[in-house]
Amino acid sequence: MSTIFSAVVARSFRPQPSFLASVEERLGLAVLTFALLVASAFSLMASEAKIGDIVVDHGWSRATPAGAKVAGGFVVIHNQGSADDRLIAVETGIAERGEIHEMSVDDKGVMTMRPLADGLVIPAGETVELKPGSFHIMFIGLNAQPDEGESFPARLIFEKAGAAELMFEVTGMGGSHEGHKGHGVKKND
């Protein structure tokens, strides 16, 4: 009997193989964890962002020639809420500052572009497209030239919803972003 008891006790106190006992297993887990963190960080800096009732998507810009000091930024903003909001500021590391601008043509055919000092209203339940020849973002005092095929992050700040982080894809000079042929403010269907 004491032999059986001794065997059971010995088995109970024998070191069990540890989860992730080998260096290779630990290294593999560390690499997998790092890859998941990187993937989740990229998903946070995607081409679509949601903050409160505001959904911002399809951020894009055009490549600029060497020495250019400004670039345009274009995006689609959906206000899914029941109250108006306002895009009040834009920040990015690619430029010294971002401004929200409006381009228009008067009755004499004169085109003007001006910053919107009070920001841009995003009406409740509507979609506003910032695009060439209309409302747009100006990245002023470029720190780097946006090159075709690259992307850069920007933060769009809304009066009520807060800040949305978004990646802007860079197209060729004079290019456009597919699927962005709407005009100004449009109602959701």
BAMIFI-243183 format. One line per field, with one value per residue (C-alpha): residue in three letters; residue number from 0; x, y negated, z negated. Coordinates in steps of 0.05 Angstrom, whole numbers, plus 5000, padded with zeros to 4 digits. Layout:
res ALA; ...
n NUM; ...
px X; ...
py Y; ...
pz Z; ...
This chain:
res MET; SER; THR; ILE; PHE; SER; ALA; VAL; VAL; ALA; ARG; SER; PHE; ARG; PRO; GLN; PRO; SER; PHE; LEU; ALA; SER; VAL; GLU; GLU; ARG; LEU; GLY; LEU; ALA; VAL; LEU; THR; PHE; ALA; LEU; LEU; VAL; ALA; SER; ALA; PHE; SER; LEU; MET; ALA; SER; GLU; ALA; LYS; ILE; GLY; ASP; ILE; VAL; VAL; ASP; HIS; GLY; TRP; SER; ARG; ALA; THR; PRO; ALA; GLY; ALA; LYS; VAL; ALA; GLY; GLY; PHE; VAL; VAL; ILE; HIS; ASN; GLN; GLY; SER; ALA; ASP; ASP; ARG; LEU; ILE; ALA; VAL; GLU; THR; GLY; ILE; ALA; GLU; ARG; GLY; GLU; ILE; HIS; GLU; MET; SER; VAL; ASP; ASP; LYS; GLY; VAL; MET; THR; MET; ARG; PRO; LEU; ALA; ASP; GLY; LEU; VAL; ILE; PRO; ALA; GLY; GLU; THR; VAL; GLU; LEU; LYS; PRO; GLY; SER; PHE; HIS; ILE; MET; PHE; ILE; GLY; LEU; ASN; ALA; GLN; PRO; ASP; GLU; GLY; GLU; SER; PHE; PRO; ALA; ARG; LEU; ILE; PHE; GLU; LYS; ALA; GLY; ALA; ALA; GLU; LEU; MET; PHE; GLU; VAL; THR; GLY; MET; GLY; GLY; SER; HIS; GLU; GLY; HIS; LYS; GLY; HIS; GLY; VAL; LYS; LYS; ASN; ASP
n 0; 1; 2; 3; 4; 5; 6; 7; 8; 9; 10; 11; 12; 13; 14; 15; 16; 17; 18; 19; 20; 21; 22; 23; 24; 25; 26; 27; 28; 29; 30; 31; 32; 33; 34; 35; 36; 37; 38; 39; 40; 41; 42; 43; 44; 45; 46; 47; 48; 49; 50; 51; 52; 53; 54; 55; 56; 57; 58; 59; 60; 61; 62; 63; 64; 65; 66; 67; 68; 69; 70; 71; 72; 73; 74; 75; 76; 77; 78; 79; 80; 81; 82; 83; 84; 85; 86; 87; 88; 89; 90; 91; 92; 93; 94; 95; 96; 97; 98; 99; 100; 101; 102; 103; 104; 105; 106; 107; 108; 109; 110; 111; 112; 113; 114; 115; 116; 117; 118; 119; 120; 121; 122; 123; 124; 125; 126; 127; 128; 129; 130; 131; 132; 133; 134; 135; 136; 137; 138; 139; 140; 141; 142; 143; 144; 145; 146; 147; 148; 149; 150; 151; 152; 153; 154; 155; 156; 157; 158; 159; 160; 161; 162; 163; 164; 165; 166; 167; 168; 169; 170; 171; 172; 173; 174; 175; 176; 177; 178; 179; 180; 181; 182; 183; 184; 185; 186; 187; 188
px 5000; 5056; 5085; 5021; 5014; 5087; 5075; 5012; 5048; 5110; 5066; 5029; 5093; 5129; 5141; 5089; 5109; 5096; 5054; 5104; 5162; 5210; 5243; 5216; 5144; 5153; 5185; 5128; 5076; 5112; 5115; 5041; 5022; 5063; 5031; 4961; 4979; 5005; 4943; 4897; 4936; 4928; 4854; 4848; 4882; 4838; 4806; 4741; 4730; 4669; 4664; 4596; 4544; 4597; 4627; 4685; 4711; 4747; 4802; 4846; 4895; 4935; 5010; 5045; 5104; 5171; 5173; 5097; 5075; 5001; 4960; 4885; 4849; 4782; 4735; 4663; 4629; 4563; 4524; 4480; 4453; 4392; 4432; 4478; 4553; 4610; 4679; 4721; 4794; 4842; 4911; 4965; 5039; 5048; 5035; 5042; 4967; 4902; 4845; 4774; 4762; 4706; 4716; 4661; 4648; 4609; 4558; 4615; 4653; 4706; 4730; 4748; 4774; 4768; 4778; 4715; 4731; 4672; 4683; 4635; 4566; 4550; 4473; 4437; 4421; 4461; 4526; 4576; 4631; 4694; 4720; 4758; 4722; 4678; 4690; 4758; 4816; 4880; 4943; 4987; 5062; 5077; 5132; 5135; 5110; 5052; 5073; 5025; 5011; 5028; 4981; 4985; 4945; 4902; 4856; 4789; 4759; 4684; 4650; 4605; 4632; 4705; 4766; 4768; 4834; 4835; 4886; 4888; 4908; 4950; 4930; 4969; 4974; 4907; 4878; 4812; 4789; 4742; 4670; 4674; 4634; 4578; 4566; 4571; 4517; 4470; 4416; 4421; 4377
py 5000; 4952; 4964; 4944; 4883; 4864; 4869; 4825; 4773; 4774; 4765; 4706; 4669; 4683; 4619; 4614; 4588; 4513; 4477; 4443; 4481; 4470; 4406; 4419; 4422; 4358; 4322; 4346; 4320; 4253; 4247; 4264; 4214; 4159; 4175; 4170; 4103; 4075; 4100; 4068; 4002; 4001; 4015; 3954; 3911; 3935; 3899; 3896; 3869; 3864; 3816; 3805; 3795; 3776; 3825; 3800; 3840; 3840; 3791; 3775; 3724; 3711; 3719; 3651; 3627; 3617; 3553; 3546; 3516; 3536; 3597; 3609; 3660; 3691; 3734; 3756; 3740; 3773; 3745; 3803; 3763; 3719; 3656; 3615; 3619; 3577; 3594; 3541; 3561; 3608; 3629; 3670; 3681; 3672; 3597; 3538; 3531; 3554; 3507; 3520; 3482; 3468; 3457; 3423; 3386; 3321; 3297; 3264; 3329; 3310; 3368; 3355; 3397; 3378; 3410; 3423; 3388; 3420; 3489; 3530; 3550; 3624; 3624; 3678; 3740; 3715; 3728; 3675; 3689; 3648; 3650; 3611; 3547; 3545; 3553; 3583; 3585; 3546; 3574; 3512; 3508; 3580; 3614; 3671; 3680; 3729; 3781; 3823; 3890; 3867; 3846; 3800; 3791; 3731; 3714; 3682; 3646; 3637; 3589; 3641; 3710; 3696; 3719; 3772; 3803; 3818; 3840; 3799; 3840; 3802; 3806; 3779; 3704; 3682; 3749; 3764; 3816; 3868; 3862; 3789; 3754; 3727; 3653; 3615; 3632; 3688; 3723; 3796; 3841
pz 5000; 4983; 5052; 5086; 5040; 5054; 5130; 5127; 5084; 5129; 5191; 5158; 5142; 5208; 5247; 5301; 5370; 5369; 5420; 5466; 5436; 5494; 5517; 5587; 5560; 5521; 5581; 5626; 5578; 5573; 5649; 5656; 5602; 5636; 5704; 5673; 5641; 5707; 5744; 5693; 5697; 5772; 5766; 5720; 5773; 5829; 5887; 5846; 5776; 5732; 5674; 5642; 5697; 5749; 5799; 5840; 5899; 5965; 5945; 6004; 6030; 6093; 6102; 6104; 6145; 6111; 6071; 6065; 5999; 6001; 6016; 6018; 5976; 5994; 5953; 5945; 5878; 5857; 5799; 5775; 5716; 5705; 5691; 5736; 5722; 5749; 5775; 5739; 5748; 5783; 5757; 5791; 5786; 5861; 5856; 5808; 5807; 5839; 5858; 5882; 5947; 5995; 6069; 6108; 6173; 6171; 6223; 6263; 6269; 6219; 6177; 6104; 6049; 5976; 5908; 5868; 5802; 5767; 5797; 5840; 5817; 5826; 5824; 5785; 5826; 5886; 5921; 5941; 5991; 5990; 6061; 6114; 6134; 6072; 5997; 5983; 5934; 5947; 5917; 5913; 5902; 5924; 5884; 5935; 6006; 6011; 6063; 6104; 6072; 6002; 5947; 5887; 5823; 5805; 5748; 5764; 5704; 5697; 5650; 5617; 5637; 5622; 5661; 5716; 5739; 5814; 5866; 5931; 5993; 6043; 6117; 6177; 6191; 6220; 6201; 6167; 6119; 6150; 6128; 6107; 6161; 6117; 6108; 6042; 5992; 6008; 5969; 5949; 5991
